[in-house]
Amino acid sequence: MSEDPPLETVVSLLDDEYARAILEATRTEPMSANELTDRCDAALSTVCRRLERLEDANLVRERTRPRPDGHHDTIYVATLEEARFHLDEDGFSFDLRRRDEDAADRLQRLWGDL
């Protein structure tokens, strides 16, 4: 996985009500952007912007959900499990704990490396 985003990015995302709602919704169930608009009571453009920022910070992961009709949906799942912030003599620091990779994540990573 990529390195952690800057502290300011994490704090900004966690301070945003829509980003928090997306993280909460996708923590237990992968959801599409359209599904998230209903769950978060937000416009599709708002959800898409937040998903882009969350994905750039490696706090959500994009996946593909096949449909019986042969088409596929892009869905998102939260990767963030825990965030800890520390204040010491050197200033603020933080640790992010992410969910373990599952079989779908490993396959996607392997196919991406080919």
C-alpha positions in Angstrom: 0.0 0.0 0.0 1.1 3.6 -0.5 2.4 5.7 2.3 0.1 7.6 4.6 -1.3 10.9 3.5 -0.3 14.1 5.3 -1.9 14.9 8.7 -3.7 17.9 7.2 -5.4 15.7 4.6 -6.6 13.1 7.1 -7.9 15.8 9.5 -9.6 17.6 6.6 -11.3 14.4 5.5 -12.4 13.4 8.9 -13.8 16.9 9.5 -16.0 16.6 6.4 -19.5 15.3 7.2 -19.8 13.6 3.7 -16.4 11.9 3.9 -17.3 10.6 7.3 -20.7 9.4 6.1 -19.0 7.6 3.2 -16.5 5.9 5.5 -19.2 4.8 7.9 -21.4 3.5 5.1 -18.7 1.5 3.3 -17.2 0.1 6.5 -19.6 -2.8 6.5 -20.9 -2.9 3.0 -19.3 -2.0 -0.3 -21.4 0.6 -2.1 -21.6 2.4 -5.5 -21.5 6.1 -5.7 -25.2 6.1 -6.6 -26.0 4.0 -3.5 -23.9 6.4 -1.4 -25.9 9.4 -2.6 -29.0 7.9 -1.0 -27.3 6.7 2.1 -25.4 10.0 2.7 -28.2 12.3 1.5 -25.8 14.1 -0.9 -25.6 14.9 -4.5 -23.8 12.5 -6.8 -21.1 15.2 -7.6 -20.5 15.7 -3.9 -20.1 11.9 -3.3 -17.8 11.5 -6.3 -15.5 14.4 -5.1 -15.3 12.9 -1.6 -14.7 9.4 -3.0 -11.8 10.7 -5.1 -10.2 12.5 -2.1 -10.7 9.4 0.1 -9.3 7.1 -2.5 -6.3 9.5 -3.1 -5.7 9.2 0.7 -6.0 5.4 0.6 -8.9 5.5 3.0 -11.3 3.8 0.5 -10.6 1.2 -2.2 -12.4 0.8 -5.5 -13.7 -2.6 -6.5 -15.8 -4.1 -9.3 -19.1 -5.8 -8.6 -20.3 -8.0 -11.5 -24.0 -8.0 -12.4 -26.0 -10.9 -13.9 -26.6 -8.8 -17.1 -22.9 -8.8 -17.9 -22.3 -5.2 -16.8 -20.3 -4.2 -13.8 -20.6 -1.6 -11.1 -17.8 0.3 -9.5 -18.1 0.0 -5.7 -16.1 1.4 -2.8 -15.1 -0.1 0.5 -13.5 1.7 3.4 -9.9 0.6 4.2 -9.6 2.7 7.3 -10.1 0.8 10.5 -8.6 3.1 13.1 -6.9 6.5 13.3 -4.9 7.6 16.3 -3.5 11.1 16.8 -0.6 11.9 19.1 0.7 15.2 20.5 4.2 15.2 21.9 7.2 17.5 22.1 7.7 17.1 18.3 4.1 18.2 17.5 1.2 16.1 16.1 1.6 12.7 14.6 -0.8 10.0 13.7 -1.1 6.3 12.9 -3.6 4.8 10.5 -4.6 1.2 10.8 -6.2 -0.3 7.7 -8.2 -3.4 7.2 -6.4 -6.5 6.1 -6.5 -7.3 2.4 -9.0 -9.9 1.4 -8.8 -12.4 -1.5 -10.4 -9.9 -4.0 -7.9 -7.3 -3.1 -5.0 -9.7 -3.6 -6.3 -10.8 -7.0 -6.8 -7.3 -8.1 -3.3 -6.4 -7.0 -1.8 -9.4 -8.8 -3.7 -8.7 -12.0 -2.6 -5.1 -11.9 1.1 -6.3 -11.7 0.9 -8.3 -14.9 
